Amino acid sequence: MLFQRSARSFFLWSCLLLLFFVSGARVTTAEQPNVLFIAVDDLAATLGCYGDPFAKTPNLDRLAASGVCFLNAYNQLPLCNPTRASVMTGRRPDELGVYDLDRHFRDQLPDVITLPQVFQAAGSEVVRIGKIYHYNVPASIGTDGFDDPPSWDQTINPKGRDKTDEPLISNAEPHRKISAALSWLAADGADEEQTDGMIATEAIKVMERTRDRPFFLGVGFFRPHTPYVAPRKYFDLYPLETVSLPYAPPGDRDDIPTAAFAHNCPVPDYGLPDDKLRKATQAYYACVSFVDAQVGRLLDALERLKLAQNTIVVLWSDHGYHLGEHHGVWQKRTLFEQSAKAPLIIRVPGANGNGTPCRRIVEFVDIYPTVAAAAGLQAPAGLAGNNLGPLLDDPLAEWDEQAVTQILRPADDRLPHPVMGCSIRTPRYRYTEWSEGAYGVELYDHRADPLEFDNLAINPDSRARAVIKQLQQRLRAKASGKVPDVPVNPARL
């Protein structure tokens, strides 16, 4: 009887294991790693670990020093909603049909399985605190957004004094909402009173509560997105007399197509004087250091709770950010290096590559398959990206290096029709075309011109023509370059 009961139990357990295997899930065990998944809004490569000598980011630098810092990671569309949808689904914009701030990825792919859902199926507790998808920014006025409820077991939405302090914010462009303008506030009070400080506090509480079972914790910080609000002490780290604006050679804009400049920043520097621009730059860096301190609190909590050795830490920004490059380009929505590239740091406990930076070209669609694989979970079929596991093991490993980024321009007084811009980045070149070349072409040699000042597609020589032909084929294999036929709100591009 005992043997029969044992045999029956073994049979049932075997069937259960087979069911989990076939379904792509896994049986939860105590060894299943946690994931601390940190998103930072509008963070450029303005970090010490990315070579910025002005930035004061000791906590992000120590994360980079203990993990793999991807120095050349590129988003798929430099605008909050599309890039976040792409990261969380592992799909490119043309597959998702998401190009603006209004459309939800489930309108096109209602049954798509997001990264957090993979961890839900594996038995992890999945929690979001703050902004992971493009949900409402508490410290802005009238900013719409949405979340993805199926992705989370629990959501926590702190709202700090940065909301009530909005009347104190300095807006250099009063005709714009503070969420879209160069606007800032050196705030009174402590870190923990700000929304991002409250987000860190709540994240630590979740770690404390779930320390004995696997968790996937999405922590989304709002800064340095405008308005640039941070406690005053972070502004003091960057005295105004030390702040400078980026260099560009005379005539830098002469060889750049009109479509390359974002429709929300068509006038250089928004027409603002240098003193306003330097204050905006100071405020941006202050916010970067403020968020750095909140990331430090999370890292300290992992150590204090003895979770660091069983927690995968992923830090990413949704896209890069301009601070006046090319004689006055600000914010995002471009295909230049400063907007297309963004920070990506991954720390997998025990990975051989930890502590070594990686210079290979990678994409944000690679995040999904990488995190799932690092946790030992099966990702769904059809993902657009690659598992970066080989680079986590050896950051110098050979890699098929290319990254594709795109952006949609609305028709306006500069462009008679909507224009899709698509760009491919390889270790040496960036090639960009607007409406398949009808509204301009760009080619930059990063070996000789890392700041993209010299457009080699203007009067190209034979070598440049050969490079363009090759890169054009590779680019169009990943992005059609055509204006989409899905619904798009021109006011929200």
N, C-alpha and C positions, 0 to 999 in steps of 0.2 A: 504493500500500500504506500509506504514511504517512497519507494522507488518510483511508483506510478505518479505520485504527486510531484516529485522532483522532476520527472521527465516532462510532465504536463507544464510545469512552471518554466522549464528550460525552453520548451516549444513556444510558449506564449512570449517569453522574453526575446527569443530569436525572431519571432514575427514582428515584434515591436521594433527591434533594431533594423530589420529589413525595411519596415515602413518608413522609419526616419531616413534611412539611406536613400531609398527611392524618391522620397519627397524633397531631398536636398537639405533637410534639417539635421540637427544632431542632438544627441542626448546630453543634457546639461550635467556637467560635473563640476566639482570644486576647483578643478584646474582651469576651467574656461576663463580666459582673461577678461578683464574689464576693458572698457574703452572710454577715455576722456577725449571728447571730440570738440575742439575749441575753434569757433569761427570768429574772426575779427572783421568788422565792417569797414571797407575802404582803406585797408592797410597796405601801403606801398612797401617796397623793399627798403624802407627807411629804418633799418635796424643795424645794430652793430655787427651782428653775425652775417649780414649781407654787405658789409663793407662801408656803411655810412658812418663817417667819422664824427658827425654832429649828434647822432642819436644816442640817447642814454637809455639802454634797454638791457639791463643786466640779467633779468629773469628770462627773457626770450633768448638771450645769448647763452645762458646756462642750459636751457632746454636744447638748443642747437648743439651745444658741446656734448650733450649726453645722448643725442639721437642722430638722425641723418637730416641735415639741412639741405634741401634741394634748392640750389642757387639759381636754377633756370627752370622754374615751373610756370606754366602758362594756363590761364583760364580760357574757357571756350567763348564767352561773350561778356565783355566788361560792363555789366549792368546788374544790379542786385538780384532781381527776380530770375532772369535767365541763367545766370551763372550758378546760383544756389540750386535751382531745379536740376541743372546738369550734374553738379557734384553729387546730389542726393539720389539721383536715379542712374548715374553712370551713362547717360545718353547725351548725344550732341544736340545743339539747338534745332537743327533741321529735322531730327527725328521727333523731338519733343513738340515742335511748333511753338516755342516760347521765345519771343524776341523783345517783349515790352514788360512793363511793370504790372500789367493787368491780367494776363492770361495764366491760368493754372495748368500745370503739366498734365493733370488728369483729364483735361478737356480732350486731349489728343490720345493719351495712353491711360485710360481709366484703371486698368488692372496692373500697371507697372509696380514692381516691388522695390521699395526704397531701401537704402542701406540700413536704417533703423529697423525696418521690418524683418530683415534677415536675422537680426539679433533678437527680435521679439520671438520669432519662430524657434530660436535656439534656447529660449527660456530666460534670457537676460531681462532685467528690469530696465525699461527704456524711457528716459526722462529728458524733456527739453526745458531749458531755462534760458530765456532771452531769445535772440533772433538767430534762427538757423535757416528756415525758409524766409521769404520776404514778408514777414508779418509786421504789423504796425509798430513804428518806432515811437516809443513813449515820449521822447523829448522833442518831437517835432509837431508842427501844426498841420493837421489835415492830411497826413501821409496815409494813404490806403495800403493795405497789404493783406496777406492771408497765410495760413499755416496749412499743414497737411495732417488732419486728425488721425488717419490710420497709422501714421508713423510713430505715434507716441502712446505710452501707457499713462503718462502724466505730463502736464505742462505747467510751468510756473512763470508768471509774467510780472516781475517786479517793476515798480515805477517810482523813481526817486525824486529828489528835490530839483533835479535838472528840468523837470516838467513845470513845477511851480515857479521856478526862477526864470522862465522864458521871457518875461517882460524886461529882465535885466540884460538880455543878450544884445551885443552890438552887431548890427547887420550892415555890412558894407554895401549891400545891394537891396535897399528897402522895397524895391518893386518885386522881389522874389521872396517866397517863403523861406524861413530860416533853414529848413531841411535841404534846400537847393542852393542857398546862397553862401558866400564866404561870410560866416558869422561865428561869433565866439563869446566865451565868458570865462574869466578866471574866477571860479566859484569859491564862496566861503564854505566852511564846513569840512567834514571828514570824507574820506573815500567811501565809507560805508553808507553815506547818505545819498550818493549818486546811484543812478540806475545800474551802472556797470559794477559798482561796489556791492550793491545788493545782489546782483546776479552771482558774483563770486561767493558771497555769504550763503546764498541758497544752495549753490552747488556743493559747498563743503558740508552742509547739513545732509544733503542726499548721500554723499560719500559716507558720512558717519552712519546713516541709517541703513545703507545697503552694503556695508563693508563685508558682510559674511555671505553674500551671494553675488553672482555676476551682474554687472550693470553696463549699460551704454548710456553715457551722460553727454548730451549735446548742450554745450555752453556757448551762447552767442552774445558777444559784446557789441554794443552799438557804436562806440567810438573807435576810430577817429572820424566817423561820418559826421557831416555837418548837422547841427551847429557844433563847433568845436568847444565842448564844455568839459572842464576838468578842474579839480581843486587848485587853488592859486599856487601851491607849492610846486606843482609841475611846470607852470609857466616860469617860475623862478629858476628852473634848471636851464632855461634858454634866454638869457638876457637879450633884449631887443637889439642891442648894439653888436651882438655876435651873429645875428641872423642875416643871411645874404640870399639873393635870388639867383637862380641858375643861369649859367652862361649859354649863349647861343651866338654863333657868328653873324655878322651883318648879312642880311639877305637870306637868312635860313629858310624863310617861308616861300621864297621865290620858286623853288622846285617841288613844292608840296601841293598835291591836288586839293581843290576846295573841299571835296567830300571828306578829306582826312581830318578836318577840324570839326569837332562836335557842334551840333546845332545849338546846344545850350551854352556854348562858349565861342561864338563866331567872331567876337571882337577881342583882340589880344588883351589879356589881363582884365577882361570885363571893363576896360577903360578906367581902371582904378589907379591911383597914385602909388608909388613905391612904398610909402609908409604904411598904407593899408595892407599891401601885399605882404610886407614883412611881418606885420601883426598877425595876419592869417597863417603864415608859415610857422611863426612861434606857437600859435594856438594848436596847429595840427601836431607839431612835435610834442607839445605838452600832453595832448590826448594819447599819443603813442606811448609816452612814458607812464601815463595813468593806467592804460590797459596793461602795459608790461607789469606793473605792480600787482594788478589783479590776477594775472597769470601766475605770478610768483606765489600768491596766496594759495592757489590751487595746487601748485607743485609742492609747496610746503605741507599742505594737508595730506597729499599722497604719502609723503615720507612719514609724517606723524602717525598716520593710521596704518602704516606698514602695508600700503597698497601699491607702492611704486613698482615692486618686482613682479606684479601680476596685472599691470595696467598698461595698455597701449595708449600712448598720447599722440594725438594728431592735432596740429595747429595749422590753420589755413586762413587766408583772407579771400573774400569773394572775387577780388580783382585788385589791380594796382591803382595808382593815383598820381595825378599830375600836380606839381607845385610851381607851375610857371614855365616849364620847358618850352622850347621852340618859340621863344618870344611871346609867352603868355598863354600857354595851354594849362587849364586847371581842371581838376576833378578827373572823371573817367570818360568812358564812351569813345575812346580812340583805339587805334591798332598800333600805336607806337609802343615801344618797349616798356615805358613807365606804366602804362595802363594794362597791357596784355600780361605782363609778368607780375606775380604776387608771391608772398611768402608761403612756403610749405615745409613744415618740419614734422617728421614722424619718428617717434621713439618706440621701438618694440623691445621689450625686455630681453636681454641676451643676444640681440642681433649683432652679428660680427662687425657690421659697418658703423655701429654707434660711435660717435665722436669724430667721424670723417665726413666732411661736406661732399656733396655730390654735384658735379657740374654738368651732368647729362641733361639733355632736353626732355622734360616730362610734361604731362598734361593733367589738368584737374579731373578729367574723366578717369584717370588712373587711380584716384583716391579710393573709390568704391571697391574695385576688385582687390586692391592692396590690403585694405583694412579687413575685409572679409577673410582673405587668405591668411593674414597674420593671426587671426583669431581661430583659425582652423575650421572655418565655415565655408559652405559651398555657395558661391554667388550664382544668381540666375544666369541663364544663357542670354546672349545678345548684348552684353555690355560693350561699350565702344572703346574702353580703355584697356590698359595692360596692368598686370600685377607687377608692382615695383619691387617685389621680394628679392630678385637677384641684386638690385642696387642697394637694398637694405643690408644684404649680406656682404656686398662688395661695391661701394660707391664708384669704383673705377672700372667696373665691368663694362664690356661692350654692350651697346644699346642702339636700337633702331631709333634714331633721334630726329623727331620732328614734332611740331605742335601747331595746331590750327586754331585761330581765333577769328571771330567775325562780329560784325555790328551792323544794324540796320539804321539807315538815315531816313527821316521823313522828307517829303517834299516841302520846300520852304522858298524864301526869296533868293536862295543861292542855288537850289537844285529843283528843276522843274518836275522831277519824278522821284519816287522813293528809290533809294540806292542801297544795295547790299555791298558791304565791304568785307573782304576775306583776306586773311594773312596767314602765311606759313613761316615758321621760324625753324631753322636748322642750326647746327653748331656755328656755321659761318654767316649765313644770310638770313635776312627777313625780306620776303617778297609779299607785296600787297597789291590787290587789284580791286577797283571800285566798279560795281556793275559789270563784272567780267572784263574790265579794262575800258569800258566806254566812258567812264568818268575819272579815269586816271590810273596810273600804275606807279608803284614804288619798289625800289630794290636798294637795300642797304647792306654793305659788307661789314659785319661786326668785327672782323679781324682788324680792319683799319679804321672803322668809324662806329664805335660802340654807342655813341649818342645819336646816331641816325641823322646826321647833318647833310650828307651828300647822296642825293637820289640818283643812283646809277641808271635808272630806267629812262632818264631824260637824255636823249641822244646816246643810246647805249652803244658800246663797242661790240665787237664780235663775241668776246668772252661774256659780257653782260647779257647779250641776246641768248647765248647758249644756256646760261644759268636760268634766265627767265623761262625759257621753253621747258626746261626740266622741272623747275619748281611749280610752274603753272599746272602741269599734269598731276603732280603730287597733291597740290592744293585742291584741285577740283575733284579728286577722288574722295576727299573728306568733307567738302562744303561746295554746294552747287553754285553759289554766288548769285542765285536768282532771288528776286523779291518773292516772299512767300505768299501763298494763297489762303493762309489761315487768317482769322481775325487779328488785326493789329490796331492798337490805339496810337495814332501818331503823336498825341499829346503826352504819351507815357513811354516814349522811346528814349 
